[in-house]
């Protein structure tokens, strides 16, 4: 059998070989190249957190607590998810130990923090679970995480913050608010010349450098309290520096387009229609791997207004009967309908290996409030993530003790997608029945 007498090493051994040779077919490297091209990469894991503000209508949202496991029926509010029942899990009796604000459905939802943890301060927060994931998942994507926000100026029962996300210093992470802005960020080509964009970025970095220099000068001679404030300021600036460095890294990389084009949304889009479009934009962003971590602080005021309600979101949250109860229930059913369509979209979008986006995406839908202003039994629904080992088609009622930390779920989610963490927030374990 003929054997090629030439090897890459033999040629490179020659004293006249002063440059690196290309991979020539004669050396047999085409076989390895073909193998690499045929190898299908493992689809990445993704996380989605959907926060709904003022909670739910407890009488129609929670399934019968006496029927658990797979032997249960979806509640009236969750009936639109019937076609996905085998792929979702409803969990009851989760709550945050330190929750004490009945008007804040999102501020501590993903952190579980104690707002009074720092003596002398009336507000304190810690890092949210999505940002912990973003530190690992965001290394390879254009955006480490994507925050979406439909809050109507504090009227939607979400509480303080710019989104559902909080950084390592417990400071709010900013969000994209309008669907049309999200569309442009993700898929619109930048018509500004690359050289000009680089110059703008350099200007921003120069301004930050000057600000940091001034802050260091000011720090000398300050009291300890003021120095602590300056240190917090440094942390915020460093976060901006990290974002600018990430932007610089992707400046000359063209934006990918999804297989199913997303139409440019109307600038006036709001309420129910905005939620549906945001879901489509998230699915498209996952397909092109723009990010692997998403949070969405969903609208309430504009949402129920589009459904025909004439009462405020806060008034509706104190439902008893009549219009307030009617639209509280209608909101819940509409949310489930939109979520079912989002799952449809994730299931229909194929990964390179033939699996679906849904298989690799863990989606959590819920709130830090249950109903009216109660902080117990946080409404919680988890969907997808079969590739991460999540088992669904069940109703879990955590009744083996007085309180099960919601942070146990966040720790389970982190571990499930491969992020090794021993604890999160006030967690004291994981939810074993979920995996």
DRENMAR-778036 format. One line per 4 residues: number of its first residue (from 0); for each residue y, z negated, x of C-alpha. Coordinates in nm, 3 decimals, decimal comma. Example, Ala and Ser with C-alpha at 12.3 -4.5 7.8 and 13.67 -1.06 7.14 Angstrom:
<atoms>
0> -0,450/-0,780/1,230 | -0,106/-0,714/1,367
</atoms>
This chain:
<atoms>
0> 0,000/0,000/0,000 | 0,338/0,097/0,134 | 0,556/-0,195/0,243 | 0,927/-0,168/0,302
4> 0,985/-0,225/0,675 | 1,348/-0,312/0,620 | 1,456/-0,656/0,518 | 1,806/-0,793/0,471
8> 1,744/-1,054/0,741 | 1,624/-0,792/0,992 | 1,934/-0,580/0,948 | 2,166/-0,878/0,970
12> 1,995/-0,982/1,294 | 2,128/-0,665/1,456 | 2,414/-0,729/1,697 | 2,609/-0,446/1,538
16> 2,598/-0,603/1,190 | 2,945/-0,752/1,161 | 2,990/-0,745/0,782 | 2,782/-0,870/0,493
20> 2,560/-0,598/0,352 | 2,544/-0,519/-0,019 | 2,225/-0,591/-0,212 | 2,045/-0,257/-0,171
24> 1,764/-0,138/-0,396 | 1,562/-0,065/-0,080 | 1,552/-0,436/-0,009 | 1,405/-0,508/-0,349
28> 1,699/-0,702/-0,488 | 1,721/-0,486/-0,797 | 1,417/-0,668/-0,933 | 1,594/-1,002/-0,904
32> 1,913/-0,863/-1,051 | 1,720/-0,732/-1,350 | 1,557/-1,071/-1,393 | 1,895/-1,239/-1,390
36> 2,031/-0,994/-1,645 | 1,735/-1,046/-1,873 | 1,752/-1,425/-1,850 | 1,908/-1,565/-2,168
40> 2,146/-1,855/-2,106 | 2,087/-2,173/-2,304 | 2,353/-2,197/-2,577 | 2,598/-2,483/-2,522
44> 2,614/-2,790/-2,745 | 2,921/-2,835/-2,963 | 3,082/-3,113/-3,162 | 3,298/-3,095/-3,475
48> 3,469/-3,394/-3,640 | 3,625/-3,347/-3,985 | 3,845/-3,633/-4,111 | 3,954/-3,644/-4,476
52> 4,213/-3,921/-4,493 | 4,211/-4,126/-4,814 | 3,834/-4,154/-4,850 | 3,626/-4,051/-5,152
56> 3,546/-4,127/-5,515 | 3,269/-4,377/-5,449 | 3,107/-4,345/-5,795 | 3,020/-3,979/-5,738
60> 3,014/-3,938/-5,358 | 2,746/-4,181/-5,235 | 2,382/-4,107/-5,320 | 2,176/-4,373/-5,498
64> 2,130/-4,649/-5,233 | 1,782/-4,732/-5,364 | 1,654/-4,387/-5,272 | 1,644/-4,329/-4,898
68> 1,475/-4,105/-4,646 | 1,398/-3,755/-4,771 | 1,324/-3,884/-5,122 | 1,678/-3,879/-5,256
72> 1,912/-3,661/-5,458 | 2,249/-3,542/-5,343 | 2,529/-3,706/-5,541 | 2,750/-3,520/-5,787
76> 3,022/-3,475/-5,527 | 2,778/-3,340/-5,268 | 2,586/-3,103/-5,499 | 2,754/-2,792/-5,345
80> 2,556/-2,876/-5,028 | 2,221/-2,850/-5,209 | 2,123/-2,528/-5,028 | 2,175/-2,713/-4,699
84> 2,013/-3,043/-4,803 | 1,742/-3,011/-4,537 | 2,010/-2,977/-4,269 | 2,242/-3,268/-4,353
88> 2,215/-3,647/-4,341 | 2,421/-3,891/-4,548 | 2,463/-4,235/-4,391 | 2,579/-4,549/-4,575
92> 2,700/-4,893/-4,463 | 2,872/-4,791/-4,140 | 3,208/-4,949/-4,061 | 3,442/-5,053/-3,782
96> 3,453/-5,424/-3,701 | 3,826/-5,432/-3,633 | 3,953/-5,213/-3,917 | 4,226/-5,389/-4,114
100> 4,465/-5,121/-4,234 | 4,379/-4,980/-4,576 | 4,617/-4,685/-4,549 | 4,485/-4,543/-4,222
104> 4,181/-4,326/-4,274 | 4,185/-4,156/-3,934 | 4,375/-4,353/-3,669 | 4,071/-4,551/-3,553
108> 3,799/-4,337/-3,711 | 3,684/-4,183/-3,382 | 3,771/-4,482/-3,160 | 3,674/-4,805/-3,337
112> 3,953/-4,980/-3,148 | 4,117/-5,314/-3,225 | 4,486/-5,242/-3,283 | 4,576/-5,600/-3,174
116> 4,363/-5,599/-2,861 | 4,666/-5,619/-2,630 | 4,863/-5,946/-2,667 | 5,222/-5,894/-2,772
120> 5,164/-5,548/-2,914 | 5,124/-5,453/-3,278 | 4,939/-5,130/-3,200 | 4,673/-5,037/-2,949
124> 4,414/-4,762/-2,946 | 4,141/-4,637/-2,712 | 3,979/-4,304/-2,629 | 3,819/-4,113/-2,916
128> 3,460/-3,991/-2,903 | 3,567/-3,624/-2,905 | 3,773/-3,671/-2,589 | 3,481/-3,838/-2,413
132> 3,278/-3,526/-2,494 | 3,564/-3,297/-2,389 | 3,564/-3,444/-2,038 | 3,218/-3,292/-1,992
136> 3,212/-2,995/-2,229 | 3,565/-2,877/-2,156 | 3,508/-2,792/-1,791 | 3,379/-2,442/-1,868
140> 3,600/-2,344/-2,163 | 3,956/-2,221/-2,205 | 4,043/-2,528/-2,411 | 3,875/-2,861/-2,324
144> 3,907/-2,952/-2,691 | 4,084/-2,813/-2,995 | 4,272/-3,044/-3,231 | 4,369/-2,916/-3,576
148> 4,600/-3,104/-3,811 | 4,694/-3,049/-4,175 | 4,865/-3,387/-4,228 | 5,181/-3,366/-4,438
152> 5,412/-3,597/-4,245 | 5,215/-3,918/-4,297 | 5,151/-3,868/-4,671 | 4,782/-3,788/-4,639
156> 4,638/-4,132/-4,565 | 4,551/-4,059/-4,205 | 4,780/-4,311/-4,036 | 4,956/-4,290/-3,697
160> 4,864/-4,022/-3,447 | 4,912/-3,651/-3,390 | 4,551/-3,563/-3,471 | 4,212/-3,736/-3,484
164> 4,205/-3,739/-3,103 | 4,321/-4,011/-2,861 | 4,314/-3,989/-2,481 | 4,186/-4,234/-2,220
168> 4,513/-4,426/-2,237 | 4,486/-4,459/-2,616 | 4,770/-4,213/-2,668 | 4,763/-3,945/-2,941
172> 4,655/-3,593/-2,847 | 4,867/-3,319/-3,000 | 4,729/-3,064/-3,244 | 4,779/-2,713/-3,377
176> 4,901/-2,744/-3,734 | 4,919/-2,402/-3,901 | 4,623/-2,163/-3,930 | 4,843/-1,874/-3,815
180> 4,931/-2,065/-3,496 | 4,562/-2,135/-3,434 | 4,486/-1,766/-3,483 | 4,744/-1,662/-3,223
184> 4,634/-1,928/-2,973 | 4,272/-1,819/-2,995 | 4,275/-1,444/-3,045 | 4,616/-1,280/-3,007
188> 4,676/-1,093/-2,683 | 4,971/-1,221/-2,482 | 5,215/-0,932/-2,446 | 5,422/-1,120/-2,187
192> 5,347/-0,977/-1,838 | 5,114/-1,190/-1,627 | 5,375/-1,235/-1,353 | 5,624/-1,372/-1,604
196> 5,366/-1,611/-1,752 | 5,281/-1,739/-1,405 | 5,650/-1,790/-1,331 | 5,694/-1,991/-1,654
200> 5,395/-2,206/-1,570 | 5,528/-2,268/-1,221 | 5,863/-2,373/-1,368 | 5,689/-2,622/-1,595
204> 5,494/-2,764/-1,301 | 5,814/-2,793/-1,096 | 5,987/-2,985/-1,377 | 5,693/-3,225/-1,393
208> 5,708/-3,279/-1,017 | 6,079/-3,365/-1,042 | 6,022/-3,601/-1,333 | 5,744/-3,783/-1,146
212> 5,966/-3,822/-0,839 | 6,249/-3,970/-1,048 | 6,009/-4,205/-1,227 | 5,872/-4,337/-0,897
216> 6,226/-4,407/-0,780 | 6,312/-4,588/-1,104 | 5,996/-4,802/-1,085 | 6,127/-4,994/-0,784
220> 6,280/-5,324/-0,890 | 6,159/-5,316/-1,252 | 6,000/-5,607/-1,434 | 5,622/-5,609/-1,474
224> 5,651/-5,510/-1,840 | 5,872/-5,214/-1,754 | 5,642/-5,114/-1,469 | 5,352/-5,110/-1,714
228> 5,554/-4,880/-1,938 | 5,628/-4,650/-1,644 | 5,256/-4,646/-1,553 | 5,174/-4,538/-1,909
232> 5,435/-4,268/-1,869 | 5,267/-4,153/-1,546 | 4,937/-4,130/-1,733 | 5,095/-3,908/-1,997
236> 5,248/-3,683/-1,732 | 4,913/-3,656/-1,555 | 4,758/-3,542/-1,883 | 5,020/-3,266/-1,900
240> 4,950/-3,173/-1,538 | 4,580/-3,142/-1,621 | 4,659/-2,919/-1,918 | 4,886/-2,696/-1,710
244> 4,622/-2,668/-1,438 | 4,371/-2,561/-1,702 | 4,616/-2,306/-1,840 | 4,672/-2,167/-1,490
248> 4,295/-2,132/-1,443 | 4,264/-1,911/-1,755 | 4,597/-1,731/-1,731 | 4,454/-1,392/-1,632
252> 4,131/-1,417/-1,834 | 4,146/-1,199/-2,149 | 4,069/-1,370/-2,479 | 3,733/-1,277/-2,628
256> 3,705/-1,153/-2,985 | 3,439/-1,271/-3,233 | 3,182/-1,030/-3,374 | 3,328/-1,083/-3,718
260> 3,705/-1,041/-3,686 | 3,928/-1,310/-3,834 | 4,231/-1,184/-4,023 | 4,573/-1,314/-3,930
264> 4,653/-1,592/-4,181 | 4,974/-1,607/-4,378 | 5,234/-1,843/-4,227 | 5,268/-2,013/-4,569
268> 4,896/-2,088/-4,600 | 4,829/-2,448/-4,695 | 4,595/-2,677/-4,889 | 4,245/-2,568/-4,990
272> 4,281/-2,214/-4,856 | 4,407/-2,348/-4,523 | 4,096/-2,564/-4,483 | 3,870/-2,264/-4,546
276> 4,057/-2,055/-4,289 | 4,053/-2,337/-4,033 | 3,675/-2,353/-4,073 | 3,649/-1,979/-4,009
280> 3,872/-2,008/-3,705 | 3,661/-2,292/-3,563 | 3,340/-2,091/-3,611 | 3,499/-1,789/-3,441
284> 3,624/-2,008/-3,154 | 3,272/-2,142/-3,103 | 3,127/-1,791/-3,096 | 3,359/-1,684/-2,813
288> 3,320/-2,024/-2,643 | 3,694/-2,096/-2,645 | 3,606/-2,464/-2,684 | 3,304/-2,682/-2,761
292> 3,483/-2,982/-2,910 | 3,684/-2,969/-3,234 | 3,864/-3,222/-3,453 | 4,036/-3,147/-3,782
296> 4,261/-3,396/-3,961 | 4,251/-3,233/-4,302 | 4,531/-3,214/-4,559 | 4,523/-3,423/-4,877
300> 4,862/-3,387/-5,048 | 4,873/-3,007/-5,035 | 4,497/-2,993/-5,097 | 4,509/-3,170/-5,435
304> 4,835/-2,995/-5,529 | 4,656/-2,662/-5,497 | 4,386/-2,799/-5,727 | 4,654/-2,862/-5,991
308> 4,729/-3,231/-5,939 | 5,078/-3,362/-6,016 | 5,020/-3,707/-5,864 | 5,065/-3,799/-5,499
312> 4,771/-3,837/-5,263 | 4,836/-4,210/-5,240 | 4,851/-4,251/-5,614 | 4,530/-4,051/-5,652
316> 4,355/-4,283/-5,405 | 4,405/-4,565/-5,660 | 4,198/-4,375/-5,912 | 4,077/-4,545/-6,228
320> 4,078/-4,289/-6,504 | 4,275/-3,993/-6,630 | 4,437/-3,742/-6,395 | 4,400/-3,953/-6,079
324> 4,024/-3,989/-6,127 | 3,990/-3,625/-6,231 | 4,151/-3,490/-5,916 | 3,990/-3,745/-5,688
328> 3,653/-3,611/-5,803 | 3,771/-3,250/-5,790 | 3,888/-3,301/-5,430 | 3,545/-3,434/-5,330
332> 3,354/-3,146/-5,489 | 3,591/-2,891/-5,335 | 3,547/-3,043/-4,989 | 3,169/-3,018/-5,024
336> 3,202/-2,656/-5,138 | 3,413/-2,566/-4,834 | 3,179/-2,753/-4,599 | 2,881/-2,564/-4,742
340> 3,056/-2,234/-4,669 | 3,136/-2,352/-4,315 | 2,767/-2,425/-4,263 | 2,685/-2,080/-4,404
344> 2,911/-1,925/-4,142 | 2,760/-2,128/-3,857 | 2,407/-2,039/-3,966 | 2,492/-1,670/-3,992
348> 2,640/-1,648/-3,641 | 2,374/-1,578/-3,378 | 2,357/-1,708/-3,024 | 2,232/-1,492/-2,736
352> 1,883/-1,641/-2,770 | 1,861/-1,565/-3,142 | 1,930/-1,918/-3,263 | 2,238/-1,996/-3,471
356> 2,565/-2,171/-3,394 | 2,457/-2,433/-3,646 | 2,150/-2,524/-3,440 | 2,371/-2,625/-3,148
360> 2,664/-2,776/-3,337 | 2,678/-3,135/-3,458 | 2,933/-3,166/-3,740 | 3,046/-3,502/-3,877
364> 3,245/-3,523/-4,200 | 3,399/-3,853/-4,307 | 3,677/-4,108/-4,311 | 3,757/-4,460/-4,196
368> 3,832/-4,542/-4,563 | 3,567/-4,538/-4,833 | 3,763/-4,561/-5,160 | 4,098/-4,693/-5,274
372> 4,177/-4,896/-4,958 | 3,834/-5,033/-4,875 | 3,724/-5,019/-4,511 | 3,356/-5,085/-4,577
376> 3,081/-4,824/-4,610 | 3,274/-4,541/-4,446 | 3,170/-4,211/-4,609 | 2,966/-4,030/-4,344
380> 2,780/-3,700/-4,345 | 2,624/-3,539/-4,037 | 2,504/-3,178/-4,024 | 2,343/-2,946/-3,768
384> 2,244/-3,000/-3,409 | 1,870/-2,939/-3,440 | 1,870/-2,817/-3,079 | 2,013/-3,156/-2,981
388> 1,723/-3,332/-3,148 | 1,892/-3,435/-3,472 | 1,663/-3,480/-3,774 | 1,818/-3,414/-4,113
392> 1,728/-3,389/-4,478 | 1,760/-3,764/-4,521 | 1,970/-4,042/-4,671 | 2,009/-4,343/-4,443
396> 2,125/-4,679/-4,578 | 2,189/-4,916/-4,291 | 2,089/-5,234/-4,472 | 1,902/-5,430/-4,209
400> 2,209/-5,641/-4,126 | 2,556/-5,723/-4,256 | 2,740/-5,451/-4,066 | 2,630/-5,150/-3,863
404> 2,903/-5,022/-3,629 | 3,025/-4,670/-3,700 | 3,045/-4,649/-3,321 | 2,664/-4,654/-3,317
408> 2,684/-4,308/-3,472 | 2,935/-4,190/-3,212 | 2,708/-4,316/-2,934 | 2,413/-4,138/-3,098
412> 2,612/-3,816/-3,114 | 2,715/-3,837/-2,748 | 2,361/-3,908/-2,632 | 2,220/-3,640/-2,860
416> 2,427/-3,363/-2,704 | 2,337/-3,475/-2,354 | 2,630/-3,698/-2,260 | 2,486/-4,009/-2,102
420> 2,676/-4,313/-2,225 | 2,546/-4,668/-2,252 | 2,801/-4,771/-2,511 | 3,102/-4,655/-2,707
424> 3,364/-4,873/-2,872 | 3,194/-5,172/-3,035 | 2,852/-5,005/-3,051 | 2,546/-5,224/-3,016
428> 2,286/-4,950/-3,021 | 2,216/-4,605/-3,164 | 2,094/-4,478/-3,500 | 1,732/-4,408/-3,410
432> 1,644/-4,252/-3,744 | 1,888/-3,970/-3,678 | 1,694/-3,833/-3,381
</atoms>
